[in-house]
């Protein structure tokens, strides 16, 4: 009797452990992004001969709708073979310059250009290593700095902007000279000092600074590296009869292809041990297929709630976001808050104006007793700054007062924090003289 009782306890513990493992795997599958999920499922398929994996296609339904003439094959080819900055520069050197010692120096210098396009090298050390004279090194550097993109090969920001200005036939007449002689004054926005020194008007100074702002401080950043990652959206947002409709992105989902003929053939000829093996692998396939379906359904349901709650954002194309917490969605779906967290991290929704991570639609209230999000307040601040008199820009305190008139009571410190988050300079730096 005692033995039977002990055996019963052991049996119950074993069953509980198995259920826990399945639950942990299901939780992990929900947490995976598309790429991680594909790696996981393909790993499982290597140990299970009853199914293979049909990988998702890179191009989604919405992308195909908006790219009619672009073939998916060419899209993938471009994605798999991006041109790096290094390759771009090397190709230009080989194409435009003869095989000389100067070209040899250029090819060496290219290896010291970072991803942003800046030359990071000990010049004296390189000259000594290559046995190059100062003139030879300078000739090679000058030719390197004339390559595309403009500004590449610069040794600092000032030189980068000067190189771009030098190569631009439409640059304001004094732009290069100001960058060369008064770079610190430009950075500190000393308009009056610049105007007096160069005997030009404040509007002319303003025009030159406006031009300088159009230059690229990171000329190499637009080039890809050796690898290129694509976001494959889990959801697609479409408009039907004036309504926002959320759909699972079928082309972005992997599928399990069950080898039914192989299974039936093996089952008919199998011995008892093989039948047990087949049963185990069949159960694994059925569980995995079911879990993938539940993952898809969970993400879709969460996406529908997000779109309904943040309708203003999608209707106005990046309008203000309303306060939304993980626990709010969890309550509606009657699941744990951690489930919602896993369902939105690394999962994306594709719209006709961009691709967004689901996590980004969760924003806190400004104050616990107000139904206003930080995003809405940021939108108000941006709107006030946009409409201000640029000759007399609004101070942070004045913005506080204007927000109070709109029933948004926040501190000056909070305004400054949100303004910085929006990359809006202080009022002294927003002042214009034209």
SVG drawing of the C-alpha trace seen along z (x, -y; Angstrom):
<svg xmlns="http://www.w3.org/2000/svg" viewBox="-17 -95 78 100">
<polyline fill="none" stroke="black" stroke-width="0.4" points="0.0,0.0 2.8,-2.3 4.7,-1.4 1.7,-2.2 1.3,-5.6 5.0,-6.4 4.7,-5.2 1.6,-7.5 3.5,-10.5 6.5,-9.9 4.1,-9.5 2.5,-12.8 5.8,-14.6 7.0,-13.2 3.9,-14.4 4.2,-17.9 7.8,-18.2 6.8,-17.3 4.0,-19.9 6.4,-22.5 8.8,-21.8 6.1,-22.2 4.9,-25.4 8.4,-26.8 8.9,-26.0 5.5,-27.7 6.6,-30.8 9.9,-30.8 8.3,-30.4 6.0,-33.4 9.0,-35.5 11.1,-34.7 11.2,-37.2 10.7,-35.9 14.4,-35.2 14.9,-33.5 11.7,-31.5 12.9,-30.2 16.3,-29.2 14.5,-27.3 12.0,-25.5 14.7,-24.5 16.8,-23.1 13.8,-21.0 13.1,-19.8 16.7,-18.4 15.7,-15.9 12.2,-15.2 12.0,-13.6 8.2,-14.0 8.2,-17.7 10.3,-20.3 10.2,-24.1 8.9,-26.5 10.8,-29.7 9.0,-33.1 9.6,-35.3 11.3,-38.6 8.8,-40.7 5.5,-41.1 2.0,-41.4 1.9,-45.2 5.4,-45.7 4.4,-43.7 1.2,-45.9 3.3,-49.0 6.2,-47.8 4.4,-46.4 7.3,-46.4 10.0,-45.3 10.6,-41.6 11.1,-39.8 14.2,-38.0 16.0,-41.3 15.0,-42.6 16.6,-39.6 19.7,-39.8 20.3,-43.4 19.7,-42.6 22.2,-39.7 25.0,-41.6 25.1,-45.2 28.0,-47.4 30.1,-48.4 31.8,-51.8 35.2,-49.9 34.2,-48.2 32.7,-51.5 36.0,-53.3 38.2,-50.5 36.2,-50.2 36.7,-54.0 40.4,-53.9 40.9,-50.9 38.7,-52.5 40.1,-56.0 43.8,-55.7 46.8,-54.0 49.0,-51.5 51.4,-53.9 52.9,-54.4 50.3,-57.1 47.5,-54.6 49.2,-52.1 49.1,-54.7 45.4,-55.3 44.6,-51.6 46.3,-51.4 44.5,-54.5 41.1,-53.1 41.6,-50.3 41.7,-53.0 38.4,-54.6 35.7,-53.9 32.0,-53.1 31.1,-56.8 33.7,-57.7 36.4,-59.2 40.1,-58.5 41.4,-57.1 45.1,-56.6 48.5,-57.6 49.8,-59.5 53.5,-59.5 53.4,-55.8 51.8,-55.1 54.4,-57.3 57.2,-55.5 55.7,-52.1 55.3,-52.9 58.5,-54.9 56.4,-57.8 57.4,-61.4 55.1,-64.1 54.3,-65.2 53.4,-61.7 51.2,-61.1 49.5,-64.5 48.8,-63.7 47.3,-60.4 45.1,-61.8 43.9,-64.7 42.9,-62.2 41.2,-60.0 39.2,-62.9 37.9,-63.6 36.2,-60.3 32.4,-59.7 30.7,-60.2 31.7,-63.8 33.4,-64.3 34.9,-60.8 38.5,-60.5 38.1,-63.5 40.1,-63.5 37.5,-65.5 34.1,-67.0 35.4,-70.4 37.4,-68.9 34.4,-66.7 32.1,-69.7 34.8,-71.7 35.3,-68.9 31.6,-68.7 31.4,-72.5 34.5,-72.5 32.9,-70.0 29.5,-71.7 29.2,-74.3 26.1,-75.7 27.5,-76.3 27.2,-79.9 30.3,-82.0 31.6,-82.3 30.6,-78.9 34.0,-77.3 35.9,-80.3 33.7,-80.4 34.1,-76.6 37.9,-77.0 38.4,-80.1 35.4,-80.4 34.2,-76.8 34.0,-77.3 31.9,-80.5 29.6,-78.6 29.2,-75.8 28.4,-78.3 26.0,-80.3 27.8,-83.6 25.9,-85.2 26.8,-88.8 30.5,-88.1 30.6,-86.4 28.6,-89.1 30.9,-91.8 34.1,-89.9 33.1,-89.2 31.1,-92.4 28.0,-90.6 24.4,-90.9 22.7,-88.6 20.4,-87.1 23.5,-86.2 25.0,-84.5 21.7,-82.7 21.7,-81.5 25.2,-80.1 24.4,-78.3 21.2,-76.9 23.4,-75.5 25.9,-74.0 23.1,-72.1 22.3,-70.4 25.7,-68.8 26.2,-65.2 28.4,-64.8 28.6,-61.0 29.2,-60.5 29.9,-56.8 26.9,-55.8 24.5,-55.3 26.6,-52.4 25.8,-48.8 28.2,-46.5 28.8,-42.9 25.5,-41.8 22.0,-43.3 19.1,-42.4 15.5,-42.7 12.5,-43.2 9.8,-40.8 6.6,-42.2 4.2,-39.8 1.2,-42.0 -0.1,-44.1 -2.5,-47.1 -4.8,-47.7 -7.7,-50.0 -11.0,-48.5 -14.1,-50.6 -12.6,-53.3 -11.9,-50.9 -8.5,-49.8 -8.0,-46.1 -5.2,-44.1 -4.1,-40.9 -1.4,-38.3 1.3,-38.7 1.1,-35.2 4.0,-35.7 6.1,-36.6 5.3,-33.4 7.1,-30.1 5.0,-26.9 5.5,-23.3 5.2,-20.9 4.2,-17.5 5.6,-14.6 2.4,-12.5 3.5,-10.0 6.8,-9.3 5.0,-8.9 2.4,-6.4 5.0,-4.4 7.2,-4.1 4.2,-3.3 3.1,-0.4 6.6,1.2 7.6,0.3 8.4,2.6 7.2,1.8 10.1,-0.4 9.8,-2.4 6.1,-2.9 6.9,-4.4 9.4,-6.7 7.0,-7.8 4.3,-8.4 6.7,-10.6 7.7,-12.6 4.1,-13.0 3.2,-14.4 6.1,-16.8 5.0,-18.0 1.4,-18.4 2.4,-20.3 4.8,-22.6 2.2,-23.3 -0.5,-24.1 1.9,-26.3 2.9,-28.3 -0.8,-28.8 -1.4,-30.1 1.6,-32.4 0.2,-33.8 -3.3,-34.3 -1.9,-35.9 0.1,-38.5 -2.8,-39.2 -5.2,-39.7 -2.7,-42.0 -2.2,-43.9 -6.0,-44.4 -6.3,-45.9 -3.3,-48.2 -4.7,-49.5 -8.1,-50.1 -6.7,-52.0 -4.1,-53.9 -6.5,-54.6 -5.5,-58.3 -1.9,-57.4 -2.8,-55.2 -5.5,-57.4 -3.4,-60.6 -0.3,-58.7 1.9,-59.1 -0.5,-61.2 -0.2,-61.3 -0.2,-58.0 -2.6,-57.6 -1.6,-56.1 -1.5,-52.3 -0.1,-49.8 0.7,-46.1 -1.7,-45.3 -4.5,-47.0 -4.1,-44.6 -3.5,-41.6 -6.8,-42.3 -8.7,-42.4 -7.3,-39.1 -7.4,-37.6 -3.7,-36.6 -0.7,-37.5 1.1,-40.8 4.3,-38.9 2.5,-37.2 1.7,-40.6 5.3,-41.7 6.6,-38.6 4.0,-39.1 5.1,-42.7 8.9,-42.6 10.6,-42.2 7.2,-41.9 6.3,-44.4 3.3,-45.8 3.6,-47.1 1.6,-50.1 1.5,-52.2 3.6,-54.8 6.2,-52.7 7.0,-49.6 6.7,-49.8 7.5,-47.5 4.4,-46.7 6.2,-47.6 6.5,-51.2 2.7,-51.7 2.8,-51.3 3.3,-54.7 2.8,-55.8 0.6,-58.6 2.2,-61.9 0.5,-61.9 -1.3,-59.0 -4.5,-61.0 -4.5,-62.1 -5.5,-60.3 -2.7,-62.0 0.4,-60.3 4.0,-61.6 3.7,-61.3 0.7,-63.6 2.5,-66.2 5.6,-65.9 3.3,-66.4 1.9,-69.6 5.4,-70.9 6.5,-70.2 3.5,-72.0 4.1,-75.0 7.7,-75.3 6.7,-74.8 4.3,-77.8 6.5,-80.1 8.0,-83.3 11.6,-82.2 12.9,-85.7 11.4,-85.4 11.4,-81.6 9.4,-80.3 11.3,-79.6 10.6,-76.4 8.7,-78.4 6.5,-80.0 5.8,-76.5 4.8,-75.4 2.3,-78.3 0.9,-77.6 0.5,-73.9 -1.3,-74.9 -3.8,-76.8 -4.5,-73.5 -5.0,-71.7 -1.6,-70.1 0.1,-70.9 3.7,-69.8 6.9,-71.2 9.5,-73.3 12.0,-70.4 9.7,-68.0 9.3,-70.3 13.1,-70.5 13.3,-66.7 10.7,-66.2 12.2,-69.0 15.6,-67.2 13.9,-63.9 12.4,-65.6 15.9,-67.0 14.6,-70.5 17.3,-73.0 16.9,-75.5 15.2,-78.8 18.6,-80.6 19.7,-78.2 16.4,-78.3 16.5,-82.1 16.9,-83.2 18.0,-86.5 16.7,-86.4"/>
</svg>
